[in-house]
Amino acid sequence: MAGLLAYCRAGFESDLANELQEKAAQRQIFGFPRLKPNSGFVLFECYQAEDARPLAEALPLSEVIFSRQQFACLASLTSLDPADRISPILTACADFPLCGDLRVEYPDTTEGRELSKFCRKFAVPLRQALRKAGKLTHKENARKPVLFAFFTDGQHLHLGVAEPDAISPHPLGIMRLKTPADAPSRSSLKLDEAIQTFLSEAEQQSRLQSGMQGVDLGACPGGWTYQLVRRGLFVQAVDNGAMAPSLMESGQVRHYAEDGFKFRPKKKNVHWLVCDMVEQPVRVARLMADWVRDGWCKEAIFNLKLPMKRRFETVQQAQNCIEEAMAGQAYRLVAKHLYHDREEITLHLFKK
């Protein structure tokens, strides 16, 4: 079987499957998703095996909301002999291109994480064998494709490749961050990951400069405000609840005990709007679009809380709402289900 293998948070397999099905069809590539609930991955199998790599190239990771990592799956092995797993892998990789790096990975589930030690150890002899077989460069080469060996258990394996600039640089596609000791809440990590995901280092330096103005709607107790303050921004924190005293003592935060849906700043000098309110997704999406469209801010990063069912359909409704609000204006909208998100996704909206 050949297709696109994508990792996701356990429990979101059907959402990822629906998304892959729709977005592959939009690119005139057809197939069907194979998934198992709570497995942490989906294999979208192409009807035409030769479509696997074109699909991976036509559907970059940045455009798949519920995917953490993905690659063109070109071979799947079952009933691997623990005494010799390498020989069948080399046979399966015979027609693979020369690759510049190897990833030996596993699903981010309780069962999958039990494979972590095995994968680390197995990567060493596999790397050596692939180099000897001429399938892997002797030194890492960032210009060559990356070869993936994805174990679902000790006897089952999916093999494939991906272009190095089209994948997450992080193991398992997970950006692991430590909660700062002085952060008011763990939700702070969501905005930190979003900033690092949506903006390159150069973009962060130019578009998140010290002295800029920001607004945080639904700010209490200040987890998201904290990330703006630590980057030197002055923040208008809007929430009827109390803010963390440490943030108020920074001299960079002004607290407004107001309704986030009604608040507007006195001046149109706000660059960043951030929002993590627990509200209906379409309502939040419309509010964010109104702020960007009307010039109350230049860029917005915000979360949409999703229902337990029909998550992908809910996201589509929110995206359609933003499209309607931004009609006639050039804008960019990116959405991802980040590692530090739970039943929610994070979006970045800005005018071009």
C-alpha positions in Angstrom: 0.0 0.0 0.0 1.2 3.5 -0.8 -0.2 6.9 0.2 0.3 9.6 2.8 1.0 8.7 6.4 0.2 11.4 8.9 0.6 11.6 12.7 -2.0 13.2 15.0 -3.0 13.4 18.6 -4.7 10.2 19.7 -8.5 10.6 19.4 -8.3 12.9 16.4 -7.9 10.2 13.7 -11.3 10.6 12.2 -10.8 14.4 12.0 -7.5 14.0 10.2 -8.9 11.3 7.9 -11.8 13.6 6.9 -9.4 16.4 6.2 -7.0 14.3 4.2 -9.9 12.8 2.1 -11.2 16.3 1.2 -7.8 18.0 0.6 -6.5 15.1 -1.6 -9.7 15.2 -3.7 -9.2 18.9 -4.1 -5.9 18.1 -5.7 -7.4 15.4 -7.9 -5.8 12.6 -6.0 -8.1 9.9 -4.8 -8.0 7.2 -2.2 -9.3 6.3 1.2 -8.1 6.6 4.8 -7.1 3.7 6.9 -7.4 4.4 10.6 -7.8 2.9 14.0 -9.3 4.9 16.9 -6.7 6.3 19.3 -3.8 5.0 17.2 -2.2 8.4 16.7 -1.9 8.2 12.9 -3.8 7.9 9.7 -2.7 6.3 6.4 -4.4 7.8 3.4 -4.0 5.1 0.8 -4.0 6.3 -2.8 -5.8 4.2 -5.4 -2.8 4.8 -7.7 0.4 3.9 -5.8 2.4 6.4 -7.9 0.3 9.2 -6.5 1.8 8.9 -3.0 4.8 11.2 -3.5 2.9 13.8 -5.6 0.3 14.0 -2.9 2.9 14.6 -0.2 4.4 17.3 -2.4 1.0 18.9 -3.2 -0.3 18.8 0.4 2.4 20.3 2.7 2.3 19.8 6.4 1.5 23.5 7.0 -1.8 23.1 5.2 -3.0 20.0 7.1 -4.6 21.2 10.4 -4.7 17.9 12.3 -1.3 16.5 11.1 1.8 16.8 13.2 4.1 15.0 10.8 3.6 13.3 7.5 5.5 11.5 4.7 4.8 9.6 1.5 4.4 6.0 2.6 5.8 3.8 -0.1 5.9 0.4 1.6 4.3 -1.4 4.6 5.9 -4.4 6.3 4.1 -6.9 8.5 5.2 -9.9 10.6 8.8 -8.7 10.8 11.2 -11.3 12.2 12.7 -9.9 15.4 15.9 -11.8 14.5 16.3 -9.9 11.2 14.2 -6.8 10.6 16.8 -5.1 8.5 16.9 -7.4 5.4 13.2 -6.9 4.5 13.6 -3.2 5.1 16.5 -3.0 2.7 14.5 -4.9 0.1 11.5 -2.6 0.5 13.7 0.5 0.1 15.4 -0.8 -3.1 13.6 1.8 -5.3 13.7 4.6 -2.8 15.7 7.8 -3.7 19.0 8.5 -2.0 18.1 10.1 1.4 20.1 12.4 3.6 18.6 11.6 7.0 16.7 8.8 8.8 13.8 9.1 11.2 12.8 5.9 13.2 9.6 6.9 14.9 6.4 5.6 16.5 2.9 6.8 17.4 2.5 9.3 20.3 0.3 7.0 22.3 0.8 5.0 25.5 1.5 1.8 23.5 3.6 3.7 20.9 5.8 5.3 23.5 6.8 1.8 24.7 8.6 1.6 21.4 10.8 4.6 22.0 13.7 2.8 23.5 13.6 0.1 20.7 13.5 2.8 18.0 16.5 4.7 19.4 18.5 1.5 19.5 17.3 0.1 16.1 18.1 3.4 14.3 21.9 2.8 14.7 22.2 -0.6 12.8 19.5 0.5 10.3 21.3 3.7 9.5 24.6 1.7 9.0 22.8 -0.8 6.7 21.1 1.9 4.7 24.4 3.6 4.1 26.1 0.4 3.1 23.2 -0.3 0.6 23.6 3.2 -0.9 20.2 4.4 0.3 21.5 6.9 2.9 24.3 9.5 2.5 27.3 8.8 4.8 26.8 12.2 6.4 23.5 13.9 7.0 22.5 16.0 4.0 19.7 18.5 4.5 19.1 18.8 0.7 18.2 15.2 0.3 14.9 13.5 1.2 14.3 12.2 4.7 13.7 8.4 5.0 11.0 7.5 7.6 10.6 4.1 9.4 7.4 4.3 11.4 6.8 1.3 13.7 3.3 0.7 15.0 4.7 -2.3 17.0 7.8 -4.5 16.9 6.5 -6.4 13.8 4.7 -3.8 11.8 6.4 -0.9 9.9 5.6 1.8 7.4 8.4 3.1 5.2 8.5 6.3 3.2 10.2 9.5 2.3 9.6 13.3 2.6 11.3 16.4 1.4 13.3 18.0 4.3 11.6 21.4 3.9 8.1 19.9 4.0 8.2 18.2 7.4 8.4 19.2 11.1 12.0 19.3 12.3 10.9 17.9 15.7 10.8 14.2 16.6 7.3 12.9 16.1 6.4 16.4 14.9 6.1 17.5 18.6 7.6 20.8 19.8 8.3 20.1 23.4 8.4 23.3 25.6 9.0 23.8 29.3 6.5 25.9 31.3 8.4 29.0 32.5 8.6 29.1 36.3 7.0 32.6 36.4 4.3 32.0 33.8 0.8 32.5 35.3 -0.6 29.3 33.7 0.4 26.4 31.5 -1.7 27.8 28.7 1.2 30.1 28.1 2.8 27.2 26.2 0.1 27.3 23.6 0.9 30.8 22.4 4.7 30.2 22.6 4.3 27.1 20.3 2.0 29.1 18.0 4.5 31.9 17.6 7.3 29.5 16.9 5.1 27.5 14.5 3.6 30.3 12.5 6.6 32.7 12.4 10.1 32.1 11.3 12.9 33.4 13.5 13.4 36.3 11.1 9.7 37.1 11.2 9.6 37.0 15.0 12.4 39.6 15.1 10.7 41.9 12.6 7.0 41.4 13.6 7.3 40.8 17.4 9.5 43.7 18.4 9.9 45.2 21.8 7.7 48.3 22.2 4.9 47.1 20.0 1.3 47.1 21.2 -0.8 44.0 21.8 -4.3 43.1 23.0 -5.2 39.9 24.9 -8.9 39.1 24.9 -10.0 36.7 27.7 -6.6 37.3 29.3 -7.1 36.1 32.9 -4.8 35.0 34.6 -2.3 36.1 31.9 -0.7 33.0 30.3 -0.9 34.5 26.8 -0.2 38.0 28.0 3.0 36.7 29.6 4.4 35.5 26.2 3.8 39.0 24.7 5.4 40.7 27.8 8.5 38.6 27.7 9.0 39.6 24.1 8.8 43.3 25.1 5.3 44.2 24.0 2.9 46.5 25.9 -0.4 44.7 26.4 -4.0 45.7 27.0 -5.3 42.7 28.9 -9.1 42.3 28.7 -11.0 40.1 31.1 -13.4 40.5 34.0 -11.2 38.2 36.0 -8.0 39.2 37.9 -4.5 39.2 36.2 -1.4 37.7 37.8 0.2 40.4 40.1 3.6 39.7 38.5 2.4 40.8 35.1 0.8 44.0 36.5 4.0 44.8 38.2 5.9 44.6 34.9 4.7 48.0 33.9 3.8 46.6 30.5 0.2 45.6 31.1 -3.0 47.6 31.5 -6.0 45.6 32.7 -9.5 46.3 31.3 -12.3 44.5 33.2 -14.5 44.4 30.1 -16.3 42.0 27.7 -13.8 40.8 25.1 -16.4 40.9 22.4 -17.2 44.6 23.0 -13.7 45.9 23.8 -11.9 48.1 21.2 -8.7 50.0 21.9 -8.7 53.8 21.9 -6.1 53.9 19.0 -5.5 51.8 16.0 -1.9 51.2 16.9 -2.2 47.5 17.9 0.0 45.1 16.0 -0.9 41.8 17.8 -4.3 40.5 19.0 -4.3 37.2 20.9 -7.4 35.4 22.2 -8.0 32.2 24.1 -11.7 32.7 25.1 -14.0 29.7 25.7 -16.7 30.7 23.3 -18.4 29.3 20.1 -15.8 28.9 17.4 -17.7 30.8 14.7 -18.3 33.7 17.1 -14.6 34.0 18.0 -13.6 33.6 14.3 -15.9 36.4 13.3 -14.5 38.7 16.0 -10.9 38.0 15.0 -11.8 38.7 11.3 -13.5 42.0 12.3 -10.4 43.2 14.1 -8.1 42.4 11.2 -10.4 43.7 8.5 -11.2 47.0 10.3 -7.6 47.7 11.1 -7.8 47.3 14.9 -4.8 45.0 14.7 -2.4 43.8 12.0 -2.1 40.1 13.1 -4.1 37.8 15.3 -3.3 34.4 16.9 -6.3 32.8 18.5 -7.8 29.5 19.6 -11.1 27.9 18.6 -12.6 25.4 21.1 -13.9 22.4 19.2 -16.8 20.1 20.0 -16.3 16.4 20.7 -17.8 15.5 17.3 -17.5 16.9 13.8 -14.4 18.9 14.6 -13.2 19.3 11.1 -16.7 20.5 10.0 -16.6 23.0 12.8 -13.3 24.3 11.6 -14.6 24.6 8.1 -17.5 26.7 9.3 -15.1 29.0 11.2 -12.9 29.4 8.1 -15.9 30.2 5.9 -17.0 32.8 8.4 -13.5 34.5 8.2 -13.6 34.2 4.4 -16.9 36.0 4.3 -15.8 38.7 6.7 -12.5 39.3 4.8 -14.1 39.4 1.4 -12.2 41.6 -1.0 -9.1 41.8 1.1 -5.9 39.9 0.7 -5.2 37.9 3.8 -3.5 34.7 5.0 -5.0 32.2 7.4 -3.1 29.2 8.9 -4.6 26.7 11.3 -2.9 23.9 13.3 -3.8 21.5 16.0 -0.7 22.2 18.1 0.9 19.8 20.6 -0.1 22.0 23.5 -3.6 22.3 22.3 -6.3 19.9 23.5 -9.9 20.1 22.2 -9.0 23.2 20.2 -6.9 24.5 17.3 -4.8 27.6 16.9 -5.0 30.0 14.0 -3.0 32.9 12.7 -4.7 35.6 10.6 -3.1 38.6 9.0 -3.5 41.0 6.1 -1.0 40.6 3.2 
